[in-house]
Amino acid sequence: MTELPITEKSSWGSCGCGCGHDSLPELDARVIPHAIRHAAILGVVGSLNVGGAFILVAPHNPLPLLAQIADLHGDAIQVSYVQEGPDAWKLKLERRS
């Protein structure tokens, strides 16, 4: 079984914006095999408790994945961009309700 690449504390440092995302666990999708990437990420999103959040690191702007999340969870998952390329996109995903 492949272990998901989640770290307890972000390794890229504080952005200084005061949002607290620098202390959230990160899921680096770039190292998850493409065939199971969306399913693995959707599993993490589905397991979030209210108020729970993580940083998703993606190799591109994950618009198709975000559409899947919206279809499954509606407005319950709030997404905010932390970094937009060029080598990685980092998004904070948080369960609001």
Secondary structure, 3 states (H helix, E strand, C coil): CCCCCEECCCCCCCCCCCCCHHHCCEEEHHHCCHHHHHHHHHHHHHCCCCCCEEEEEECCCCHHHHHHHHHHHHHHEEEEEEEECCCCEEEEEEECC
